[in-house]
Amino acid sequence: MGTTGKAIASTYAADGTLTVALIDQDLPDPTGHEVLVRVEAAPINPSDLLALFGPFDFATADYTPGKVVGRFDRPAPPPFVKRMGHPMPGGNEGAGTVIAAGDAPEAQALLGKVVTGLQGGMYAEYRLLDARACMPLPDGIDAATGASSFVNPMTALTFVETMRKEGFTGLIHTAAASNLGQILVKICREDGVPLVNIVRKEEQAALLRSIGAEHICNSSAPDFHEQLVAAIKATGAMLAFDAVGGGDLAGRILTAMEEVAAIDAPYDPYGTHVRKKVCIYGILDRGPTVFEREIGFTWELSGYILTDFLAQNPPEWIASAYARVAAGLTTTFASHYTARVPLARMLDRDVLAAYAQMRTGEKVLIVPHG
């Protein structure tokens, strides 16, 4: 008999236009290991906006009910060219109730349960998922509480695990007042990991202090460099995770790391031999990444993505990490939302204009049946 519902899809066309629209979706009955989930909550993460819109020019787009049509404000990135003419669903993660299941035991076991998963396409009223990739939420945890239980919590945990695997002893994090940043503060407190938090506003610093952050640097302050040098000296942090991407922030972090490393190092025309690394995992600033070369030669600048880390690590670590997340969904890994938006309004001009700015600490939850 199947199920019909609404979903968000993004389509790049040969004429260079991008259409993001609310479409009708027909889903067959689940078979085998499949489950049919009535999606009840799905967060908007920066990675979701990147996949749906890329470098979209929101100001010049054409808005009609349930549809936005426009062009990119720069050449289309390769992933968009490759998907030309193929509608792509949106929403990396979300949660909902399993209302039908295939005949496999793993699927039948999830009937009636609230589950979450990272299989994409969660900006939809209904979604067919593989039961083996779904994670049932603990008893008493609703879909809204568990909707953001994967991307930000698991990313924060992988930051700490990367630090351990690569032999570093402390972390630096930018855009630190974000939902992910607040989770990272709590993890580092629990695990005894020194953490330097970089924010842009004093109210963001106050928020982090209220949850126990110790080392906070304001990048808009005149003495930011001095703050950062002092924090690195106090923590020994030589590994940074940067959500901003563009601009000079990554370079300023490397410069401060080198200054601290040089305090007790002998003179060397090639700089210190202390390893310094910045991993860029976001693009809040789409401009070029700029840095001065007064940082010696022992440094690294790299990209970082959660899925690559998970692919390179054993399933046992992933299972253990998610078990920790599930146990702390209302404490360490809790997400807080500044707005809840029905799926039907997700593409309204005013709604889209608000969440597309990706303001630090402002997280939006899509409620498909709201």
RAVENBEL-V189672 format. One record per residue. N is the residue number from 0. PHI is phi in radians with two decimals (999 if undefined). Layout:
N:PHI
N:PHI
//
This chain:
0:999
1:1.38
2:-2.36
3:-2.00
4:-2.78
5:-1.75
6:-2.67
7:-1.68
8:-2.40
9:-2.05
10:-2.27
11:-1.73
12:-1.85
13:-1.10
14:-1.45
15:1.58
16:-1.57
17:-2.09
18:-2.01
19:-1.99
20:-2.49
21:-1.50
22:-2.09
23:-1.42
24:-2.35
25:-1.87
26:-1.96
27:-1.27
28:-1.13
29:-1.17
30:-2.29
31:0.94
32:-1.55
33:-1.40
34:-2.25
35:-1.76
36:-1.87
37:-1.46
38:-1.21
39:-2.01
40:-2.83
41:-2.60
42:-1.39
43:-1.77
44:-1.82
45:-0.93
46:-1.14
47:-1.19
48:-1.14
49:-1.08
50:-1.22
51:-1.34
52:-2.02
53:0.98
54:-1.44
55:-1.35
56:-1.61
57:-1.15
58:-1.15
59:-1.80
60:-1.25
61:-1.75
62:-1.87
63:-2.30
64:-0.94
65:1.31
66:-2.70
67:-2.28
68:-2.19
69:-2.86
70:-2.22
71:-1.35
72:-1.58
73:-2.82
74:-0.96
75:-1.08
76:-1.18
77:-0.90
78:-1.02
79:-1.25
80:-1.08
81:-1.19
82:-1.74
83:-0.94
84:1.45
85:-1.96
86:-1.02
87:-2.00
88:-1.23
89:-2.11
90:1.73
91:-1.18
92:-2.41
93:3.03
94:-2.55
95:-3.06
96:-1.74
97:-1.33
98:-1.90
99:-2.74
100:-2.60
101:-1.21
102:-1.48
103:-1.16
104:-0.97
105:-1.09
106:-1.33
107:-1.05
108:-1.15
109:-1.70
110:-0.96
111:1.43
112:-1.58
113:-1.53
114:-2.23
115:-2.29
116:-2.89
117:-2.07
118:-2.00
119:1.39
120:1.21
121:-1.52
122:-1.47
123:-2.76
124:-1.31
125:-2.41
126:-2.57
127:-1.49
128:-2.26
129:-1.42
130:-1.01
131:-1.24
132:-1.89
133:-1.67
134:-2.16
135:-1.16
136:-1.37
137:-1.03
138:-0.96
139:1.54
140:-1.70
141:-1.50
142:-1.10
143:-1.11
144:-1.20
145:-1.70
146:-1.11
147:-1.83
148:-1.54
149:-2.08
150:-1.03
151:-1.23
152:-1.05
153:-1.21
154:-1.08
155:-1.06
156:-1.13
157:-1.23
158:-1.04
159:-1.17
160:-1.15
161:-1.06
162:-0.97
163:-1.15
164:-1.10
165:-1.65
166:1.44
167:-1.51
168:-2.19
169:-2.79
170:-2.25
171:-2.15
172:-2.36
173:-1.71
174:0.87
175:-1.27
176:-1.56
177:-1.13
178:-1.00
179:-1.08
180:-1.09
181:-1.16
182:-1.09
183:-1.10
184:-1.00
185:-1.19
186:-1.06
187:-1.16
188:-1.11
189:-1.15
190:-1.68
191:1.21
192:-1.72
193:-1.12
194:-2.35
195:-1.81
196:-1.87
197:-1.89
198:-2.20
199:-1.95
200:-2.37
201:-1.16
202:-1.14
203:-1.21
204:-1.08
205:-1.10
206:-1.05
207:-1.17
208:-1.07
209:-1.16
210:-1.88
211:1.78
212:-1.17
213:-1.79
214:-1.82
215:-2.26
216:-2.14
217:-1.75
218:-1.19
219:-1.63
220:-1.40
221:-1.02
222:-1.79
223:-0.97
224:-1.05
225:-1.14
226:-1.03
227:-1.18
228:-1.05
229:-1.12
230:-1.19
231:-1.17
232:-1.09
233:-1.30
234:-1.83
235:1.25
236:-1.27
237:-2.17
238:-2.24
239:-2.12
240:-2.05
241:-1.96
242:-1.51
243:-1.41
244:1.52
245:-1.47
246:1.45
247:-1.83
248:-1.13
249:-1.03
250:-1.15
251:-1.16
252:-1.16
253:-1.07
254:-1.08
255:-1.16
256:-1.03
257:-1.12
258:-1.10
259:-1.18
260:-1.06
261:-1.36
262:-0.99
263:-1.92
264:-1.71
265:-1.21
266:-1.09
267:-2.59
268:-1.06
269:-1.73
270:1.47
271:-1.31
272:-1.90
273:-1.46
274:-1.22
275:-2.29
276:-2.56
277:-2.14
278:-1.85
279:-1.61
280:-2.10
281:-2.52
282:-2.35
283:-1.09
284:-1.98
285:-1.50
286:-1.35
287:-1.11
288:-1.53
289:-2.08
290:-2.63
291:-1.38
292:-1.68
293:-1.52
294:-2.24
295:1.23
296:-2.17
297:-1.70
298:-2.66
299:-2.42
300:-2.28
301:-2.48
302:-1.52
303:-2.57
304:-2.47
305:-1.00
306:-1.10
307:-1.14
308:-1.06
309:-1.12
310:-1.18
311:-1.75
312:-2.18
313:-1.18
314:-1.01
315:-1.12
316:-1.15
317:-1.06
318:-1.09
319:-1.14
320:-1.13
321:-1.20
322:-1.07
323:-1.14
324:-1.07
325:-1.03
326:-1.29
327:-2.10
328:-1.14
329:-1.80
330:-2.23
331:-0.99
332:-1.86
333:-1.19
334:-1.92
335:-2.12
336:-2.00
337:-1.58
338:-2.75
339:-2.12
340:-2.11
341:-1.10
342:-0.95
343:-1.14
344:-1.86
345:-1.04
346:-1.81
347:-1.11
348:-0.95
349:-1.21
350:-1.17
351:-1.11
352:-1.07
353:-1.29
354:-1.36
355:-1.22
356:-1.31
357:0.88
358:-1.14
359:-1.03
360:1.46
361:-1.91
362:-1.98
363:-1.92
364:-1.98
365:-1.53
366:-2.04
367:-0.98
368:-1.86
369:-1.31
//
